[in-house]
Amino acid sequence: METSRLLLLLLPVLLIQLGLMIFAIIDLIKIPLTNGPKWMWGVIIVLVNIIGPILYFAIGRRNY
Amino acid sequence: MKQFAILMKKEWRENLRNFKLFWIPAVFILLGIMEPVTNYFLPQILDSVGNLPEGTVLEFPTPEPEQILVAVMGQYQLLGLLILALAYMGTIAGERRSGTATLLYVRPLSFPAYFMSKWMMASIIALLSVWLGFLSGYYYTYLLFGGVDLTGFAQFAATYSLWILLVISIILLASAWMPNAGLAAAFSLGMIVISQLVDSLLGTYWPISPLKLPAYAAAWLGSGPVTGDFWWSAGVTVLLIAALIGLGIFLSAKKAATTKV
C-alpha cells in the first residue's frame, strides 16, 4: 500500500521530468550550436535525472 | 504603446520557442512538490540510505504545514533565484551579441518600450512559475501534512511575488549594463547575495527594507508581520523597482553603442 501511494504521489514529478526531457531533446535536435559538444548534452539530458534537462536549458543552450 | 505591443509579441514568441515558458514553471513546480514529499518520507529515506547503525531510533517532530511552505520559499531563494538569473542573464546582453539587437537598434526604437517588453515578459513567466510552484506545494502540503489558511497563503505568495519582481528588475538591469550574459548573472546574483548578507547581519537596526520581504512573506503564514513595517517595506520596494526600471531603460539606450555588428 505504501509503495502504490508513493507512486501516486510521485507521478506528477515523473510526468514533469518526462516533459522536460522531451522538450530538451526537441530543442537539442533543432538548435544549431550548444555550449560544448551536442552529443554530451544528449547524454546529460537522458541520463541525469531531473537536473539534466534543467542544466541543458540553463547552461547548455546558447542564447547568443 | 504600439511599439510595446509589437515588442511584447516578439518576446512572447521568443520565450515560447526557447521553451522558457515551459521549463521555468516546470522547475518551480518540481521544487514545490519535492519539498513536502521529501519531508514526509524523511524517516523512510533515512532508513534506506542513512547508513545508521542497527537499532537507532530517531524521533522527528512532524513539521507544521506552514514550515513546509516556508521551506519551499527557501528553495526558491537558493535554486529559484539561480534559475531566474541564468534564464534571464542574456535578455539584453545576449541579444547584443547574437545580432538580434542590431536588427532592432537600426530602427527608430523606443527604449522604454524595448526594456519594458522584456521586463513584462520575464515578470509574467517568473510570477507564473512562483504561483504555480507555491500552489502545487500548497496542494501537496495539504495532502500530506494538513491545511494552511488560504488567506495567509495568498498574502504569503503575494508578498513573495513583489520580491521576485525586484529580483527580475535587478537581473534585467544587470543584463542591460554588463557587456555579456555571464557577467550579468554574476553581478545580479552577487548583488542579491551580498545585500542579503548585510541585511541579515546588520538588519536588526532597520525593520524597513526590501530585503526583508521574504521574511515578512513567511510571517504572513503565522500571526502576520508588523503592519507598518511591512507596508513601508513594500512601498520602498515598489519605488526601488521603478528606479531600477528607469536606470535599466537609460543604460539599455546608452550601451546600445556597444553592440557587436
Boltz contact constraints between the chains, C-beta under 6 A:
constraints:
  - contact:
      token1: [A, 9]
      token2: [B, 37]
      max_distance: 6.0
  - contact:
      token1: [A, 13]
      token2: [B, 33]
      max_distance: 6.0
  - contact:
      token1: [A, 16]
      token2: [B, 26]
      max_distance: 6.0
  - contact:
      token1: [A, 16]
      token2: [B, 30]
      max_distance: 6.0
  - contact:
      token1: [A, 20]
      token2: [B, 26]
      max_distance: 6.0
  - contact:
      token1: [A, 23]
      token2: [B, 19]
      max_distance: 6.0
  - contact:
      token1: [A, 23]
      token2: [B, 22]
      max_distance: 6.0
  - contact:
      token1: [A, 27]
      token2: [B, 19]
      max_distance: 6.0
  - contact:
      token1: [A, 54]
      token2: [B, 27]
      max_distance: 6.0
  - contact:
      token1: [A, 57]
      token2: [B, 23]
      max_distance: 6.0
  - contact:
      token1: [A, 58]
      token2: [B, 86]
      max_distance: 6.0
  - contact:
      token1: [A, 63]
      token2: [B, 90]
      max_distance: 6.0
  - contact:
      token1: [A, 63]
      token2: [B, 94]
      max_distance: 6.0
  - contact:
      token1: [A, 64]
      token2: [B, 90]
      max_distance: 6.0
  - contact:
      token1: [A, 64]
      token2: [B, 94]
      max_distance: 6.0
  - contact:
      token1: [A, 64]
      token2: [B, 97]
      max_distance: 6.0
  - contact:
      token1: [A, 64]
      token2: [B, 98]
      max_distance: 6.0
